[in-house]
Amino acid sequence: MFSVLVMGVKVGLIINPDAGKDIRRLVSSASYLSNFTKVELGKRVVMGLDAGGVDEVLIMHDNYGLGEDVCTTLSKRVSTSLKLVETRGTGTALDTIVAAKKMREDGIKAVVVVGGDGTLRAVFKGCGGDVPMVCVAAGTNNVTGAFYDATLVGYAAGLVATGKVLSDCLIKAKSLEVLLNGKSVDAAVIDVAILKTPYIGAKAIVDVDYLAYAVFSKGEPTDIGLASILGFLRPTSFESDLGYLVEFGEGGLKVRSVV
């Protein structure tokens, strides 16, 4: 007689302390989400995952201690095992990429992201496109993350991870690959912008006059950020097989968008 060891179901949780805090708070009325609020969202995600039957949640360790706060508060309140995943401590997107890669290698069945489109992009670069991903909207741009309750997001991720809900409920989102001289150098989920200036500055576009081109995988009228431009020109969803290149300059169509 042989005994079979059944591995517990693991789900990743990545909370980005820097999501929703770029320069657009200074130059516009972009929303702000405190780290305290992100911790509360993370705790609700974990409680949802616990209710969904997940055995272990791998949580990214960050320089602000958000993941650690979630673990400390809930370790004795949920039956799910909570484990911190160490990163390089750079305080940049590299930490998210490293954590996502470690989680994938550890066999997670899904990952929940508390952040915005930039955080999702970093998680995608670490996890690849084979790990189901769901987002709790907590960034400036939340094109890929609908505003669902964090507990429900965790519960839904748990049901998918444990196989209680079939994977045919998932949507395969498109992505963009950046090639330089034929070599893959980067990836994006929503858009890639080409600027007229060589300076990236704060890594957020605050003057549309700098835009030369943008390539989009998705853009709908209800989106914000650059994607809203495509949303008003040629609405395109994740379900569509199409992507679009938009050229910016004088003499073309004028579009009022939410950026």
N, C-alpha and C positions, 0 to 999 in steps of 0.2 A: 504494500500500500504506500502510495506517495502522498505527501502533504503538499498543498499548493499555498504559497504565500501571496496573499492579495494586498497589493500596495494601496495605501490610503489615497484618496483623491485630494490633489493639491491645487490651489488657486493662488495667483499672485495679486498683490495689492501695491500699487505705486501711487504715492501722494507727492505731488510736486510743490514744494514750498515756495517756488518762484513763479508759479503759474499766476497769470492775471496781475502782474506787477511791473509791466514794462513802461516805457516812456509815455505811452498813450494816456496814462493818468495825469500827466502834466500838460499835454497839448490838446486833450479833449476830455470828454466826460465819461471815459471808459470805467466800467464797474470795478470795484475792488473787493477782494475776498480775503479776509484775514486768515492767518495760520491757525488760529483757534477754531475758526469755522471749518477749515479743512480737516482738522483732527476730529471734529464732531462728525463730519461726513464720512471719514474713514471708519470711525467706530460703528456707524450705522451700516456701512457696507459689510463689515465683519459680522455683525449680528444677522444680516440677511444671508450671508454665506453659511453661517452656523445653522440657520433655519433650513437652508437648502441641502444640508447633509454633507458639507465639505469637511474633510478630516483635518486638513492643515492649510493655513494661510501663510504664505511667504510675503513679508512686508519689507519694502525697501527702507534701509536705514539712510537718513539724510542728516545734513549738518545742523538742522534746526531741531531735530529730535521729534518730528511729527510722528513718524512710524513707531518710535520708541514709546511715545505717549499712548498710542493706540494699544500697543502690547501690554504696557503696565496697567492700564485701566481695565482692559477686558480679559486678561489672562485667566482670571478666576471666575469670570462671569459667563463664559461660553465654553461649550464642550470641545469646540474646534481648537486644535493646537496652533499657537501663534509663534512664528519664527522670523527674526530679523535677517535680512540679506545685506551683507556689507557691500559698500561701493568703494570707489577710490577717494571719496571725500573732496572732490574738486569744486563742488558747488555749481557745476555746470550740467548741461544736458548729457555729458559723458557718464555721469553717475546713473542716470536713468537707463541709458543704453546698456551699461555694465550689469545693472540689477536685472533688467529684462532678459538679458542673455543668460545670466545665472539661473533665473527662474525657469526659463525654457529647458536648460540642461538638466534641471532638477525634476522635470516632468510635469509641470503645471498643465492643467486641462483648460484653463481660461485665465485671463488677467483683467482686473478692474483698475481703471485709471482715474484718479482724481486730479483733473487738470484740464487743459485746453488742447487745441489742435497741435501746438508745438510739443506738448508732452506726449500725445499720441504718436506723433512722428518719431520721437526718440524711442518710444516703446516698440514701435514697428521695426525700427532699425535693429533693435536688440533681439526681438522675438521672431521676426519674420512674419509671413502671412498665414501661417498654419495654426497659430494659437488664437482661439476666439477672444475678442477684445471688446470691452464695453466701457463707456466713459460716464463719470459723474461730472457734468459741466462745471468747471471751476477756473476757466481761463478767460482771456479777452475775447478770442474767437473760439466759438464752440460749434463749428460747422459739422463735425462728426459726433458731437455729444449732445443729445437731446436733454432737456431739463426734466429728467425723471427723479423721483425720490431715491435717495441713496440706499435706503433699506431694500427697496424693490429692485434696484440695480444689483445689489449683492445677492438677493434671493434668486433673481433670474440667472445670474452667472452660476450660482450653485446648482440650479436645476440642469443647466446645460453641461456643466463639468461632471456631474454625477450620472449623466445619461438619462435622467428622469424626463427630460424634454429632448426630442430628437433634434439633431443638428440642422435639419432642413428649415428650421425657423431662423437660421442665421443668414445675413446678407454678406456676400463677398464684395468688399469695397475695392475700388481701384486704387492704384498708387502710381506715382511718377518716379522714374529713374533718371538721374542726371549723369550724362556721359560727357567726359572731357577727352577729346582725341580718341574716342572709341572705348575709353575705360570708364567703368562705373565708379563715380566718386561720391555720390550722395543719393538720397531718396526723400520723397515727400509724399504726403497723403492727399492734400488738397490742391496746392498750387506751388509753382516755382516762378519767381519774379526775376527779371533781368533789368538792372538799373543803369542809368547813364553815368553815374558817378562810381569811382572805384572804392569809395569809402562806405563801409557797412554801418558805421556809427553805432547806434543803440540797437541795431538789428530789428528795427520796426520802421515801416515806411510812414513818415509823417507829412511828406510833400509828394503828391502824385505827379508833379512835373519831373521827378526823377525816374519815373517808370518808362521803360522802353518796350518791354514785352512781358507777358505773363502766360504761363501754360496752366490749364486747369483740368482736374479730373472731375470736379463737381462744382456746381454753382446754382443756387435756387433763390427765388425772391425773398425767402425767409432767412437766408444766410447773412452774416455780417463779415466784414473784412473784404479782402480782394475778391473773394468768391461771390460777393453780392453783385459785382460788376457783371460777371457772366450770368448771374441770376436774372438780371434785367435785360441782357442782350439775347441770351439763348439758354433758357433754363435747362439744366442737365443734372440728373440724379446719379447716385451711385449705381443704380440698376442699369443705366445706359452704358452701352459699349463705347460711347464716344468721349473724346476729350477735345479741348479747344485751345488754340493759340490766339491771343488778343494782342494787337499792336497798338501802342499809345502814341498820340501825336496830334498835330493840328489838322483841321479839316475833316475829321471823322465825326462819328456819332457822339453826342453828348449824353452821358448817363449820370444820373444822380443816384449814388449808392451809399450804403452804410459801411464806412471803413473806419 
